[in-house]
C-alpha cells in the first residue's frame, strides 16, 4: 500500500492505539505527531517523558509556548506533510487532515465523558482531573488551530473520509472497524 492514513480526533479518544493497530495490520510505519512535537519540546529544555506528559504541568507549559510561537506547529506540520505524502504511513495528528489532499483521513469521535474515562484509567488520575485536562487540551488546541490555519477543529469534519464513534467500543473493536473502513479507501 502506498497511501498514508491519518487519524485525528479529540484528546484521549484512542488515536494512538488505533494507529498502532492499523500500522501492524497493514504493514505500515506508525508516527505520532505528538511524539515529533515532544522532540521539539526536548530541544526547548523540557523533559517530555511518558505518554501522559501532555497532561502534566510541564506539558501545559509547552502548549502555552506553542500558543505564543506558531513556528513549533508549522515546523511540525511541514514534517508530517512530507512524510504523509511519501506514503506507507499511519500518522496521528490534530491538523494533518486539513493540510493534505490525498490518503485516508479518519476522525475518531467520542464523547468527552468517554475520553475522560480513558484518560482516568490510562494515566491513573481522578475523574475530575482527567475531565479538566481533556477539556483544556481540546479547547486550547482548537483555538490554536483556528488561529494558525482557520479551521474549526472538532467541528469541521468535511475533510474526513470516515468518522468513527469510539464510545462503547473496545480498542480492538475500533481497530477492526477502522481497518474495514481503510480497506474501502485503498
C-alpha atoms as one frame of an Amber mdcrd trajectory, in Angstrom:
protein
   0.000   0.000   0.000   1.376   3.405  -0.920  -1.280   5.697   0.538  -0.877
   7.054   4.033  -3.554   7.121   6.716  -4.080   9.942   9.193  -6.123   9.658
  12.366  -7.399  12.697  14.179  -9.847  13.340  16.985 -10.108  14.827  20.455
  -7.583  14.056  23.208  -7.787  10.544  24.735 -10.157   9.175  22.075  -7.839
   6.259  21.204  -5.873   7.605  18.218  -2.523   6.120  19.232  -3.918   2.663
  19.998  -5.845   2.527  16.734  -2.951   3.928  14.668  -0.539   1.325  16.034
  -3.114  -1.408  15.311  -3.572  -0.200  11.728   0.172   0.079  11.160   0.627
  -3.510  12.277  -2.357  -4.819  10.320  -1.366  -3.124   7.031   2.443  -3.323
   7.492   2.824   0.456   7.540   5.072   2.762   9.552   3.483   4.418  12.594
   4.235   8.001  13.577   2.702  10.145  16.280   2.620  13.849  15.515   2.708
  14.342  19.280   5.983  12.426  19.533   7.589  14.677  16.925   6.324  17.684
  18.877   7.841  16.170  22.045  11.230  16.125  20.275  10.797  19.853  19.704
   9.892  20.319  23.371  13.064  18.453  24.355  15.062  20.883  22.198  13.462
  23.703  24.233  14.676  22.212  27.531  11.562  20.254  28.516  11.673  16.611
  29.622   8.725  15.116  27.698   8.826  11.555  29.005   5.830   9.271  29.223
   2.620   9.051  27.234   0.862  11.304  29.731   3.428  14.131  29.531   0.993
  16.396  27.664  -1.290  16.250  30.695   1.368  17.444  33.138   2.126  20.997
  34.203   5.271  20.817  32.043   3.229  19.703  29.007   0.766  22.541  29.547
   3.694  24.990  29.777   4.910  23.818  26.360   1.377  24.210  24.996   1.463
  27.813  26.236   4.792  28.288  24.456   3.211  26.928  21.247   0.349  29.398
  21.633   2.894  32.215  21.744   5.082  30.915  18.886   3.413  29.268  15.889
   6.762  28.088  14.474   6.581  24.899  16.554   3.332  23.773  14.954   4.181
  24.983  11.476   7.525  23.135  11.514   5.815  20.013  12.833   3.135  20.144
  10.161   5.683  20.643   7.372   7.493  17.480   8.532   4.260  15.496   8.801
   3.018  16.603   5.362   6.292  15.468   3.768   6.187  12.050   5.471   2.480
  11.606   4.744   2.988  12.358   1.048   5.788   9.788   0.831   3.141   7.154
   1.600   3.095   4.000   3.661   2.472   5.768   6.975  -0.161   5.811   9.701
   0.082   9.182  11.418  -1.813  10.648  14.351  -2.217  14.392  14.036  -4.691
  17.053  15.049  -4.026  19.188  11.958  -2.820  16.987   9.099  -6.261  16.048
   7.689  -6.867  19.702   6.806  -3.398  20.142   5.290  -3.103  17.175   2.895
  -5.113  16.244  -0.178  -4.573  12.510  -0.625  -4.518   9.425   1.586  -7.150
   8.184   4.002  -8.389  10.597   6.681 -10.325   9.263   9.670 -11.826  11.195
  12.571 -12.176   9.168  15.748 -15.107  10.673  17.585 -16.242  10.154  21.133
 -17.949  11.876  23.993 -15.975  13.949  26.448 -17.095  11.548  29.179 -15.600
   8.599  27.281 -12.286  10.434  26.772 -12.275  11.324  30.456 -12.682   7.656
  31.432  -9.898   6.587  29.047  -7.503   9.175  30.440  -8.504   8.411  34.013
  -7.730   4.709  33.526  -4.669   5.208  31.322  -2.983   7.829  33.491  -4.325
   6.754  36.902  -5.951  10.057  37.858  -9.241  11.237  39.271 -12.265  11.706
  37.045 -12.343  15.447  37.755  -8.669  15.852  36.908  -8.996  13.833  33.663
 -12.105  15.803  32.661 -10.369  19.134  33.197  -7.212  18.093  31.338  -9.034
  16.733  28.285 -11.264  19.812  28.147  -8.349  22.225  28.496  -6.257  20.447
  25.848  -9.179  20.295  23.429 -10.150  23.956  23.907  -6.587  25.290  23.703
  -5.692  23.212  20.638  -8.943  24.192  18.934  -8.136  27.894  19.468  -4.535
  27.389  18.342  -5.520  25.706  15.063  -8.214  28.290  14.353  -5.576  30.994
  14.729  -2.919  29.143  12.674  -4.985  27.610   9.888  -8.507  28.987  10.258
 -10.263  25.623  10.559 -12.627  24.557  13.303 -11.017  21.534  14.953 -13.713
  19.134  16.094 -16.450  20.997  14.231 -15.429  20.960  10.570 -15.252  17.269
   9.714 -15.809  17.771   5.973 -12.213  16.771   5.152 -12.591  13.236   6.546
 -13.260  10.079   4.576 -14.845   8.481   7.635 -15.957   9.355  11.141 -15.937
   6.544  13.681 -17.529   6.899  17.099 -15.421   5.083  19.692 -17.935   5.311
  22.535 -18.981   1.911  23.883 -16.409   0.057  21.749 -13.291  -1.763  22.911
  -9.942  -0.784  21.428  -9.942  -3.965  19.329 -13.438  -3.226  18.015 -12.336
   0.254  16.957  -9.220  -1.156  15.254 -11.350  -3.743  13.409 -13.928  -1.164
  12.341 -11.246   1.292  11.255  -9.429  -1.457   9.314 -12.593  -2.293   7.386
 -13.090   1.394   6.676  -9.489   1.812   5.433  -9.891  -1.162   3.045 -12.736
   0.692   1.305 -10.483   3.639   0.514  -7.401   1.795  -0.714
